[in-house]
Amino acid sequence: MKLKKIAQKLAITLLACLLLSLPVYAERLTDLYTLSSLVKDTSGEQRALVANELLKKLLVKVSGTIAVLEKMPPEDFSTRLLDQENEAEFLELYSEYPGYELWKELTSAQHLINQFSYTASNESVTLSNGEVVKGQLLELTFDEAGVKSLLHRLNTQVWDANRPKVLFWVALESRKGRTLITPNSNAPLSNVLTSLSEERGIPYQLPDFNLHSATDTLFSDIWGGFSQQIITASAPYKPDAIAVGKIKASGSNWRVEWRLFTGMGSVWHNAQVRTLREALQEGVEFSAEELSKRYASQAGQGAGTYQVMISNIKHLQDYAAITAYLNGLALTSQVRVVQSADQRILFELGLRGGLDQLKANLALDGRLNEESFFGLQQSSNYAQQVTTDQPDKVKTEQADAYFRWQAN
């Protein structure tokens, strides 16, 4: 019996890895550094206040973790900073703190804004005196390099704009019955789920009933935790990760259980919350935190210099494209060519994270496919090269990883 259970678990794991290792359709978030908020007026003072709040949201979105907020200055820091009458007391409290200058910078997001715009809105805003006025939608675009630099100085992780697409399966059991949360069955909750995903910078997919004939069976599979059936049903979407949620009424609260399949196994999360929005938020935040652990450049985790051999670089355009590609990764701090020969280039990469993170990020868009050194040896051109150029052979064998370039 134990052997049978082990075999079943192994089969599920292998199936998950197989599906999630197929050609992926990760998305590059083109508007990652643009956020918006409803404001009461178009004054510079109001814009400055909103910019500071949006910067906090942006730091969470770009880092992939809410833990970055723990590095922000205390709430009274900004108020004390502006209090000229008690400047001496303020300096005594904070000036010797190692993060003093960085905290001062974090109290004003204005210097990180590239552009802003206002759009008239039909939504209302209530002023402090109780008056209700039509709001303006303020859109701010922050400077990408400045935000990344700020995160590096905060000694926290940075998550590239190229991110894994998550398929959300959510089963809801309420006093009104059982249902799957999809745009077909429950548009309001689907909108909440998509809004939360966008806020955390997660490319998302929701199930489409048109692709599935037996929705009752799907609910039972999710509720019963039948992983193999869930993963099989997910195949048409070709996701990079699968988030499965079970939400059940529990007195005046909701009990929620989330499971995330990443192709490297699965992780679990349980919570007791007050509202359905919080139940969905638990799943989105859990997914963002877990995925960023795998894909974001972790400060100090495996950081260092690595030798990476890349083959199939046939033209000058390939060289330019791959150099720009590597330099554009948040994970890389330095890209240097060590040697080039016969459609191969040996790069020295300074990484803010380890090789495993580099491989995980490169696998998202398929432009660089991992290649074994044995596979490289099978190339007739390579074989001829190493027999006539011994130093090149030594250099190649010292590489930490091998990849094959797939030109667009």
C-alpha positions as CSV (number, residue, x, y, z in Angstrom):
1,M,0.0,0.0,0.0
2,K,2.8,2.4,0.9
3,L,4.6,1.6,-2.4
4,K,1.4,2.4,-4.3
5,K,1.0,5.8,-2.6
6,I,4.6,6.6,-3.2
7,A,4.2,5.7,-6.9
8,Q,1.0,7.9,-7.1
9,K,2.8,10.8,-5.6
10,L,5.8,10.3,-7.9
11,A,3.5,10.1,-11.0
12,I,1.8,13.4,-9.9
13,T,5.1,15.1,-9.4
14,L,6.5,13.9,-12.8
15,L,3.3,15.0,-14.5
16,A,3.5,18.5,-12.9
17,C,7.1,18.9,-13.9
18,L,6.3,17.7,-17.5
19,L,3.4,20.1,-18.0
20,L,5.2,23.0,-16.4
21,S,8.4,22.4,-18.3
22,L,6.8,22.5,-21.8
23,P,7.4,25.7,-23.9
24,V,6.2,28.5,-21.6
25,Y,4.3,31.6,-22.2
26,A,5.6,33.9,-19.6
27,E,4.7,37.6,-20.0
28,R,6.8,40.6,-19.9
29,L,5.0,43.3,-17.8
30,T,5.3,46.4,-19.9
31,D,3.7,48.7,-17.4
32,L,5.4,47.3,-14.3
33,Y,6.6,50.8,-13.2
34,T,3.3,52.6,-13.9
35,L,0.7,52.9,-11.1
36,S,-2.4,55.0,-10.7
37,S,-4.6,56.4,-7.9
38,L,-7.8,58.5,-7.5
39,V,-7.0,61.9,-6.1
40,K,-9.1,64.9,-5.0
41,D,-7.2,67.5,-7.0
42,T,-4.2,68.1,-9.3
43,S,-2.0,70.0,-6.8
44,G,1.6,69.3,-6.4
45,E,1.1,68.6,-2.7
46,Q,-1.5,66.0,-3.3
47,R,0.6,64.4,-6.0
48,A,3.6,64.2,-3.6
49,L,1.5,62.4,-0.9
50,V,0.1,59.9,-3.4
51,A,3.5,59.3,-4.9
52,N,4.9,58.2,-1.6
53,E,2.1,55.7,-1.1
54,L,2.4,54.4,-4.6
55,L,6.1,54.0,-4.2
56,K,5.5,51.6,-1.3
57,K,3.2,49.5,-3.5
58,L,5.7,49.6,-6.3
59,L,8.6,48.4,-4.1
60,V,6.4,45.4,-3.2
61,K,5.5,44.8,-6.8
62,V,9.0,45.0,-8.2
63,S,10.7,43.0,-5.3
64,G,7.9,40.4,-5.2
65,T,7.8,40.5,-1.4
66,I,5.9,42.5,1.2
67,A,8.9,42.1,3.5
68,V,10.4,45.1,1.7
69,L,8.1,47.4,3.7
70,E,9.9,46.3,6.9
71,K,12.9,48.3,5.6
72,M,10.9,51.5,5.2
73,P,11.4,54.4,7.8
74,P,9.1,54.6,10.8
75,E,5.8,56.3,10.2
76,D,6.7,59.4,12.3
77,F,10.1,59.8,10.5
78,S,8.6,61.9,7.7
79,T,6.6,64.1,10.1
80,R,9.6,64.7,12.3
81,L,11.8,65.4,9.3
82,L,9.6,68.3,8.4
83,D,9.3,69.6,11.9
84,Q,11.9,72.5,11.9
85,E,11.2,73.4,15.5
86,N,12.4,70.1,16.8
87,E,15.2,69.5,14.3
88,A,17.9,68.9,17.0
89,E,15.7,66.2,18.6
90,F,15.2,64.6,15.2
91,L,18.9,64.6,14.4
92,E,19.7,63.1,17.8
93,L,17.1,60.3,17.2
94,Y,18.0,59.3,13.7
95,S,21.2,60.9,12.3
96,E,23.5,58.2,13.6
97,Y,21.3,55.4,12.2
98,P,23.0,53.6,9.3
99,G,19.9,54.0,7.1
100,Y,19.4,57.7,7.8
101,E,20.2,59.1,4.4
102,L,18.3,56.3,2.6
103,W,15.2,56.9,4.9
104,K,15.3,60.6,4.0
105,E,15.3,59.6,0.3
106,L,12.3,57.3,0.9
107,T,10.2,60.1,2.3
108,S,10.0,61.8,-1.1
109,A,9.2,59.7,-4.2
110,Q,9.1,62.8,-6.5
111,H,12.7,62.3,-7.7
112,L,11.8,58.8,-8.9
113,I,8.9,59.9,-11.2
114,N,9.6,60.1,-14.9
115,Q,6.2,61.3,-15.9
116,F,2.6,61.8,-14.6
117,S,-0.8,62.5,-16.1
118,Y,-4.4,63.2,-15.0
119,T,-7.6,61.8,-16.4
120,A,-11.1,62.9,-15.4
121,S,-13.0,60.2,-13.5
122,N,-16.7,59.6,-12.7
123,E,-15.7,58.2,-9.3
124,S,-16.2,60.4,-6.3
125,V,-13.8,61.5,-3.6
126,T,-14.9,62.7,-0.1
127,L,-12.9,65.6,1.2
128,S,-11.9,66.1,4.9
129,N,-14.8,68.5,5.3
130,G,-17.3,66.0,4.1
131,E,-17.8,67.5,0.6
132,V,-18.0,65.0,-2.2
133,V,-16.2,65.9,-5.5
134,K,-15.4,64.2,-8.8
135,G,-12.0,62.6,-8.5
136,Q,-9.0,62.7,-10.9
137,L,-7.1,59.6,-11.9
138,L,-3.4,60.3,-11.4
139,E,-1.0,58.0,-13.3
140,L,2.6,58.0,-12.3
141,T,5.5,56.3,-14.2
142,F,8.5,55.7,-12.0
143,D,12.1,55.4,-13.2
144,E,13.0,51.8,-13.6
145,A,16.8,52.2,-12.9
146,G,16.1,54.4,-9.9
147,V,13.7,51.9,-8.3
148,K,16.0,49.0,-8.9
149,S,18.9,50.9,-7.4
150,L,16.8,51.8,-4.4
151,L,15.9,48.1,-3.9
152,H,19.6,47.1,-4.1
153,R,20.5,49.7,-1.6
154,L,17.7,48.4,0.7
155,N,19.5,45.0,0.3
156,T,16.4,43.3,-0.9
157,Q,15.4,41.2,-4.0
158,V,14.5,42.5,-7.5
159,W,12.1,40.6,-9.7
160,D,12.4,41.1,-13.5
161,A,9.5,42.2,-15.6
162,N,9.5,38.8,-17.4
163,R,7.4,36.7,-15.0
164,P,5.7,33.3,-14.9
165,K,2.0,33.2,-15.9
166,V,-0.2,31.7,-13.1
167,L,-3.4,29.8,-13.7
168,F,-5.9,30.2,-10.8
169,W,-8.3,27.4,-10.0
170,V,-10.6,28.6,-7.1
171,A,-13.4,26.5,-5.7
172,L,-15.9,28.3,-3.4
173,E,-18.3,26.6,-1.1
174,S,-20.7,29.1,0.5
175,R,-24.2,29.0,1.9
176,K,-25.5,29.6,-1.6
177,G,-23.8,26.5,-2.9
178,R,-20.7,25.4,-4.7
179,T,-19.0,27.1,-7.7
180,L,-15.7,27.7,-9.4
181,I,-14.6,31.4,-9.6
182,T,-14.3,32.2,-13.3
183,P,-15.4,35.1,-15.5
184,N,-18.2,32.9,-16.7
185,S,-19.6,32.0,-13.2
186,N,-18.7,34.9,-11.0
187,A,-17.5,38.1,-12.7
188,P,-17.3,40.2,-9.5
189,L,-14.9,37.9,-7.7
190,S,-13.0,37.2,-10.9
191,N,-12.4,40.9,-11.2
192,V,-11.2,41.1,-7.6
193,L,-8.7,38.2,-8.4
194,T,-7.4,39.9,-11.5
195,S,-7.1,43.3,-9.8
196,L,-5.1,41.8,-7.0
197,S,-2.9,39.9,-9.4
198,E,-2.1,43.1,-11.4
199,E,-1.3,44.9,-8.1
200,R,1.3,42.3,-7.2
201,G,2.6,42.1,-10.8
202,I,1.5,38.5,-11.5
203,P,0.5,37.6,-15.1
204,Y,-2.6,35.6,-14.6
205,Q,-5.1,33.2,-16.3
206,L,-8.6,32.2,-15.2
207,P,-10.3,29.0,-16.4
208,D,-12.6,29.3,-19.4
209,F,-15.8,27.1,-19.1
210,N,-15.8,26.8,-22.9
211,L,-12.7,24.6,-22.7
212,H,-14.3,22.2,-20.1
213,S,-17.5,20.2,-20.4
214,A,-17.8,18.9,-16.9
215,T,-17.4,21.8,-14.5
216,D,-19.0,19.8,-11.6
217,T,-16.2,17.3,-11.9
218,L,-13.6,20.0,-11.9
219,F,-15.0,21.4,-8.6
220,S,-14.9,17.9,-7.1
221,D,-11.3,17.4,-8.3
222,I,-10.2,20.7,-6.7
223,W,-12.2,20.1,-3.5
224,G,-10.8,16.6,-3.2
225,G,-7.3,17.6,-3.9
226,F,-6.9,15.4,-6.9
227,S,-3.7,16.9,-8.2
228,Q,-3.3,14.7,-11.3
229,Q,-6.8,15.7,-12.6
230,I,-6.2,19.4,-11.9
231,I,-2.9,19.4,-13.7
232,T,-4.3,17.5,-16.7
233,A,-7.2,20.1,-16.9
234,S,-4.6,22.9,-16.8
235,A,-2.7,21.6,-19.9
236,P,-4.7,23.7,-22.5
237,Y,-3.6,26.9,-20.8
238,K,0.1,26.1,-20.8
239,P,0.7,27.9,-17.5
240,D,4.1,28.4,-15.8
241,A,2.5,27.8,-12.4
242,I,-0.9,26.6,-11.1
243,A,-2.5,28.1,-8.0
244,V,-5.4,26.0,-6.5
245,G,-7.6,27.6,-3.9
246,K,-10.4,26.1,-1.7
247,I,-12.6,28.6,0.1
248,K,-15.2,27.5,2.6
249,A,-17.6,29.4,4.9
250,S,-16.6,28.9,8.5
251,G,-19.1,30.7,10.9
252,S,-18.8,34.4,10.1
253,N,-15.4,33.9,8.5
254,W,-13.9,32.0,5.6
255,R,-11.4,29.1,5.8
256,V,-9.0,29.1,2.8
257,E,-6.5,26.6,1.6
258,W,-4.1,27.4,-1.3
259,R,-1.6,25.1,-3.1
260,L,0.9,26.3,-5.7
261,F,2.4,24.0,-8.3
262,T,5.6,25.4,-9.9
263,G,7.1,22.5,-11.7
264,M,9.5,22.0,-8.8
265,G,6.9,20.4,-6.6
266,S,4.1,22.2,-4.7
267,V,3.7,24.3,-1.5
268,W,0.7,24.9,0.7
269,H,-0.8,27.8,2.6
270,N,-3.8,27.9,5.0
271,A,-5.6,30.9,6.5
272,Q,-8.7,32.0,8.3
273,V,-10.1,35.4,7.0
274,R,-13.1,37.6,7.3
275,T,-14.0,38.4,3.7
276,L,-13.9,36.7,0.3
277,R,-11.6,39.4,-0.9
278,E,-9.1,38.6,1.8
279,A,-9.4,34.9,0.9
280,L,-8.4,35.7,-2.7
281,Q,-5.7,38.1,-1.5
282,E,-4.1,35.3,0.5
283,G,-3.8,33.2,-2.6
284,V,-2.3,36.0,-4.8
285,E,0.1,37.2,-2.1
286,F,1.1,33.6,-1.3
287,S,1.8,33.0,-5.1
288,A,3.8,36.2,-5.5
289,E,5.9,35.5,-2.4
290,E,6.7,31.9,-3.4
291,L,7.4,32.6,-7.1
292,S,9.6,35.6,-6.3
293,K,11.7,33.3,-4.1
294,R,12.5,31.3,-7.2
295,Y,12.7,34.0,-9.9
296,A,13.8,37.2,-8.1
297,S,17.4,38.1,-7.6
298,Q,17.9,37.4,-3.9
299,A,20.3,39.8,-2.2
300,G,23.4,37.9,-1.2
301,Q,22.0,34.4,-2.0
302,G,24.5,32.7,-4.3
303,A,25.7,36.2,-5.5
304,G,29.0,36.1,-7.2
305,T,30.8,35.8,-10.5
306,Y,30.1,32.9,-12.9
307,Q,31.4,31.8,-16.2
308,V,28.6,31.0,-18.7
309,M,29.2,29.5,-22.2
310,I,26.6,30.4,-24.9
311,S,26.6,28.7,-28.2
312,N,24.8,29.3,-31.6
313,I,25.8,32.9,-31.9
314,K,26.0,33.1,-35.6
315,H,25.8,36.8,-36.5
316,L,26.9,40.1,-35.1
317,Q,23.2,40.9,-34.5
318,D,23.0,37.8,-32.2
319,Y,25.9,39.0,-30.2
320,A,24.3,42.5,-29.8
321,A,21.0,40.9,-28.9
322,I,22.3,38.5,-26.3
323,T,24.5,41.1,-24.7
324,A,21.5,43.5,-24.4
325,Y,19.4,40.6,-23.1
326,L,21.9,39.6,-20.4
327,N,22.4,43.2,-19.3
328,G,18.7,43.7,-19.1
329,L,18.2,41.0,-16.4
330,A,17.7,42.3,-12.9
331,L,19.8,39.3,-11.8
332,T,23.0,40.5,-13.5
333,S,25.2,43.2,-12.1
334,Q,28.0,42.8,-14.8
335,V,28.3,41.2,-18.2
336,R,31.8,40.7,-19.7
337,V,33.0,38.7,-22.6
338,V,35.9,36.5,-21.7
339,Q,36.4,34.6,-25.0
340,S,34.7,34.0,-28.3
341,A,35.3,31.2,-30.9
342,D,33.2,29.3,-33.4
343,Q,29.7,30.6,-32.7
344,R,30.4,30.4,-29.0
345,I,31.0,33.1,-26.4
346,L,32.2,32.6,-22.9
347,F,30.7,35.3,-20.7
348,E,31.6,36.3,-17.2
349,L,28.4,37.3,-15.3
350,G,28.2,39.1,-12.1
351,L,25.0,37.7,-10.5
352,R,23.0,39.1,-7.5
353,G,21.6,35.6,-7.1
354,G,22.8,32.1,-7.8
355,L,22.9,30.0,-11.0
356,D,19.7,28.2,-10.1
357,Q,17.9,31.6,-10.2
358,L,19.5,32.5,-13.5
359,K,18.4,29.2,-15.1
360,A,14.9,29.6,-13.8
361,N,14.6,33.1,-15.3
362,L,16.1,32.1,-18.6
363,A,13.7,29.2,-18.9
364,L,10.7,31.6,-18.8
365,D,11.0,32.9,-22.4
366,G,13.1,30.2,-24.0
367,R,15.7,32.5,-25.7
368,L,18.5,30.7,-23.8
369,N,18.1,26.9,-23.5
370,E,20.3,25.1,-21.1
371,E,22.8,22.8,-22.8
372,S,25.1,20.1,-21.4
373,F,28.8,20.2,-21.9
374,F,28.5,16.7,-23.4
375,G,26.0,18.1,-25.9
376,L,28.4,20.9,-26.8
377,Q,31.1,18.3,-27.5
378,Q,28.9,16.7,-30.1
379,S,29.2,19.7,-32.4
380,S,31.7,18.9,-35.2
381,N,32.8,22.5,-35.3
382,Y,33.5,22.4,-31.5
383,A,35.3,19.1,-31.8
384,Q,37.6,20.5,-34.4
385,Q,38.2,23.6,-32.4
386,V,39.2,21.9,-29.2
387,T,41.7,19.6,-30.9
388,T,43.5,22.5,-32.4
389,D,43.2,25.0,-29.6
390,Q,44.0,23.5,-26.2
391,P,43.7,26.8,-24.2
392,D,40.1,27.2,-25.5
393,K,39.3,23.7,-24.3
394,V,40.5,24.5,-20.8
395,K,38.5,27.8,-20.8
396,T,35.3,26.0,-22.0
397,E,35.6,23.2,-19.4
398,Q,35.8,25.9,-16.7
399,A,32.4,27.3,-17.5
400,D,29.7,27.0,-14.7
401,A,26.8,26.6,-17.2
402,Y,26.1,26.2,-20.9
403,F,23.2,27.6,-22.9
404,R,22.2,27.7,-26.6
405,W,20.9,31.0,-28.0
406,Q,17.6,30.9,-29.8
407,A,17.5,34.0,-32.0
408,N,14.0,35.5,-32.7
